[in-house]
Amino acid sequence: MEKTLQELSEYVGGTVIGDPSIKIRGVMGIDDAQEGYITFISNDKYIKKIDQTKASAIIVSPKLKDTNPSLSQKRERSLLVCNNPYLAFAKLVELLMYKKPTYTKGIDDSARIDKTAVIGQDVSIRSYVTVGQNTHIGNRVVLYPCVYIGDNCIIGDDTIIYPNAVIYDDTVIGKRVTIHGNTVIGSSGFGYAPDGQSYYKIPQVGTTVIEDDVDIGANTTINRAVLGETIIRKGTKIDSQVVISHNVEVGENSLIVSQVGIAGSARIGKHVTLAGGAGIVGHIQIGDNVTVGGYSGVINDIPSNETYLGAPALPIKRMRRCYVIIEKLPEMREYMKTLEKRIKQLEERNNLPQNTQNTQRRQ
């Protein structure tokens, strides 16, 4: 599919600087882009690559254009100016390059669907899928091969579940949810009571609720609650290899990046970003609009509208000062050793007999 730069501008709500009639057939990164493709810049450090790229047009922000007036003059480069270049890039990839999958409607003969299950219209249930007792599958749901769905589950309309995902009993999944391969939802939480010699398994009798428009990456685990619900609120996006423990609540439109671990009963607010490898202890609360940096360890509550970093996690300005000190620790240690040596010498002088001190002073 080819579109003129003007058509793309109208599609993403941008402004063209240069030739609006240029034909664009796809989107590429700035290093690999060729003639006939559009690329994007969202960071000043990539401006130096403009002379090297062969792209026919570049998506930039108004700020980037205004602070670099020569940008549009370099090799007569056409620009598509958008308030959010990254979002425009995503929309153009979808428009020009993405082919939406098509699914064959129907139920494969090898699927094992309990006679009490309720199956919606226009579903696509592939080979060796299992659906348990009293489970409701919504309209236009797609279940890839070897998906297992237990008893008493609800799967909302237009949800897609990829191969080998496991949905345990009593799980509720909303509409337009995407669950990638090998993910496990509703498994037993990690709860044991010590009895003096070993550990007694605490029955996990709660449920797991995934609300509408949630995406869940591959190999992620979301545990069921001990009592009550583990809840992932609508619009949240969860990366691969994430562990969310029992009775956790994640607020709306949050981002949880790969290798994050959230311990039991933690409360995560709305529009929270947990960067890769972050660890959240149990029974704490993270407010709305919080960002937690990669590999940070959160051990206390975090108020809303804050950015935390480090292990243990601290407000980012304070942690940056700590990092500066950490870098200087070897020099500081050497300086302290020098001070200790000088102090010891002064103490030894002060402990000399009086006549020796008088002799030293006369000398």
Secondary structure by P-SEA (a helix, b strand, c coil): ccccaaaaaaaaccccccccccccccccccccccccbbbbbcccccccccccccccbbbbcaaaaaacccccccccccccccccaaaaaaaaaaaccccccccccccccccccccccccccbbbbccbbbbcccbbbccbbbbccbbbbbcbbbbccbbbbccbbbbccbbbbbcbbbbccccccccccbbbbbcccbbbbcccccbbbbccbbbbccbbbbbbbcccccccccbbbbbcbbbbccbbbbccbbbbcccbbbccbbbbbcbbbbccbbbbbccbbbbcbbbbcccbbbccccccbbbbbccccccaaaaaaaaaaaaaaaaaaaaaaaaaaaaaaaaaaaaccaaaaaaaaac
